[in-house]
């Protein structure tokens, strides 16, 4: 099986999982008539992931038809685990919204995702330092506060 076939299958599976995640996210309650619901942010993330995965799958299918091999066509090992790990984190985020609320789950999602992306860096064989953890925490707090202010203050979303 060629690398394009493998990546195309993986991308279609990612589309299906992302759509399922998006469907779960749309079930999050809250919001008033005419306002943006708390499910908007996780739904957008899920549907963007599905769209990008579909584009990647179509690109791989096109390259299979043309039978061109690219050095960027392979997704294996750490990259595949990275995508799967991000899907797990995103799924826990959507489920977490129902249990602990938007604010806490978004803060945790951004913090964990920041640390996870730092761990996945290919060229960095260094461990997570206290400085990196604190930087991730500051980023998560600032980004969560910004998202909260945009949705609650400017778009009038009520939880």
C-alpha positions as CSV (number, residue, x, y, z in Angstrom):
1,X,0.0,0.0,0.0
2,X,1.4,3.4,-1.0
3,X,2.0,6.2,1.5
4,X,-0.8,8.2,-0.3
5,X,-3.3,5.4,0.3
6,X,-2.3,5.1,3.9
7,X,-2.6,8.9,4.5
8,X,-5.9,9.0,2.6
9,X,-7.4,6.3,4.7
10,X,-6.1,8.0,7.9
11,X,-7.6,11.3,6.7
12,X,-11.0,9.8,6.0
13,X,-11.0,8.2,9.5
14,X,-10.0,11.6,10.9
15,X,-13.0,13.2,9.0
16,X,-15.4,10.7,10.6
17,X,-14.0,11.2,14.1
18,X,-14.0,14.9,13.7
19,X,-17.6,14.9,12.5
20,X,-18.6,12.7,15.5
21,X,-16.8,15.1,17.8
22,X,-18.6,18.0,16.1
23,X,-21.9,16.2,16.6
24,X,-21.1,15.7,20.3
25,X,-20.2,19.4,20.6
26,X,-23.5,20.6,19.2
27,X,-25.3,18.7,22.0
28,X,-23.8,21.0,24.6
29,X,-26.7,23.0,26.1
30,X,-27.0,26.6,26.9
31,X,-27.3,29.9,25.1
32,X,-30.4,32.0,24.6
33,X,-32.5,32.4,21.5
34,X,-30.6,34.4,18.9
35,X,-27.3,34.2,20.7
36,X,-24.2,32.1,20.1
37,X,-24.3,28.9,22.2
38,X,-21.4,27.6,24.3
39,X,-21.1,24.8,21.8
40,X,-19.9,27.1,19.1
41,X,-16.2,27.1,19.9
42,X,-15.7,23.3,20.2
43,X,-18.0,22.8,17.1
44,X,-15.9,25.1,15.0
45,X,-12.7,23.3,16.0
46,X,-14.2,19.9,15.2
47,X,-15.6,21.0,11.8
48,X,-12.4,22.8,10.8
49,X,-10.5,19.6,11.6
50,X,-13.0,17.6,9.5
51,X,-12.7,20.1,6.6
52,X,-8.9,20.1,6.6
53,X,-8.8,16.3,6.8
54,X,-11.1,16.0,3.9
55,X,-9.0,18.4,1.9
56,X,-5.9,16.3,2.7
57,X,-7.7,13.1,1.8
58,X,-8.7,14.6,-1.6
59,X,-5.2,15.8,-2.2
60,X,-3.9,12.3,-1.5
61,X,-6.5,10.8,-3.9
62,X,-5.4,13.3,-6.6
63,X,-1.8,12.4,-6.1
64,X,-2.7,8.7,-6.3
65,X,-4.3,9.3,-9.6
66,X,-1.3,11.2,-10.8
67,X,1.0,8.6,-9.1
68,X,3.4,11.1,-7.8
69,X,5.3,10.4,-4.6
70,X,6.1,13.3,-2.2
71,X,8.4,13.3,0.7
72,X,5.6,14.9,2.7
73,X,3.1,12.2,2.0
74,X,3.8,9.9,4.9
75,X,2.1,10.2,8.2
76,X,3.4,7.6,10.5
77,X,5.0,7.1,13.9
78,X,5.1,10.2,16.0
79,X,2.9,12.2,13.6
80,X,0.1,9.7,13.6
81,X,0.3,9.4,17.4
82,X,0.3,13.2,17.6
83,X,-3.0,13.5,15.6
84,X,-4.6,10.7,17.6
85,X,-3.4,12.3,20.9
86,X,-4.9,15.7,19.8
87,X,-8.2,14.0,19.0
88,X,-8.3,12.4,22.5
89,X,-7.6,15.8,24.1
90,X,-10.2,17.5,22.0
91,X,-12.8,14.8,22.8
92,X,-12.0,15.2,26.5
93,X,-12.5,18.9,26.1
94,X,-15.9,18.6,24.6
95,X,-17.0,16.1,27.3
96,X,-15.4,18.3,30.0
97,X,-17.6,21.2,29.0
98,X,-20.7,19.3,30.1
99,X,-19.2,18.4,33.5
100,X,-17.0,21.4,34.6
101,X,-18.2,24.2,32.3
102,X,-16.8,26.2,29.5
103,X,-14.3,28.3,31.4
104,X,-12.5,25.5,33.3
105,X,-12.5,23.0,30.4
106,X,-11.2,25.7,27.9
107,X,-8.4,26.7,30.3
108,X,-7.4,23.0,30.8
109,X,-7.7,22.3,27.0
110,X,-5.4,25.2,26.1
111,X,-2.9,24.4,28.8
112,X,-2.7,20.6,28.0
113,X,-2.6,21.3,24.3
114,X,0.2,23.8,24.7
115,X,2.3,21.3,26.7
116,X,1.4,18.4,24.3
117,X,2.6,20.4,21.3
118,X,5.8,21.2,23.0
119,X,6.4,17.5,23.7
120,X,5.7,16.7,20.1
121,X,8.4,19.0,18.7
122,X,10.6,16.8,16.6
123,X,13.8,18.8,16.9
124,X,13.6,19.4,20.6
125,X,14.8,16.5,22.7
126,X,14.6,18.6,25.8
127,X,12.3,17.9,28.7
128,X,9.6,20.3,29.8
129,X,11.1,22.9,32.0
130,X,9.3,25.0,34.7
131,X,9.6,28.0,32.4
132,X,7.8,26.1,29.5
133,X,5.1,25.0,31.9
134,X,4.6,28.5,33.3
135,X,4.6,29.9,29.7
136,X,1.9,27.4,28.8
137,X,-0.1,28.3,31.8
138,X,0.1,32.0,31.2
139,X,-0.9,31.5,27.6
140,X,-3.8,29.3,28.6
141,X,-5.0,31.9,31.1
142,X,-4.7,34.8,28.7
143,X,-6.3,32.9,25.8
144,X,-9.1,31.6,28.0
145,X,-9.9,35.0,29.4
146,X,-9.8,36.5,25.9
147,X,-12.2,33.8,24.5
148,X,-14.5,34.3,27.5
149,X,-14.6,38.0,27.1
150,X,-15.2,37.7,23.3
151,X,-18.1,35.3,23.8
152,X,-19.7,36.6,27.0
153,X,-19.1,40.4,26.8
154,X,-19.0,41.1,23.0
155,X,-21.3,38.3,21.7
156,X,-23.5,38.0,24.8
157,X,-23.4,34.3,25.1
158,X,-24.9,33.2,28.5
159,X,-23.9,29.9,30.0
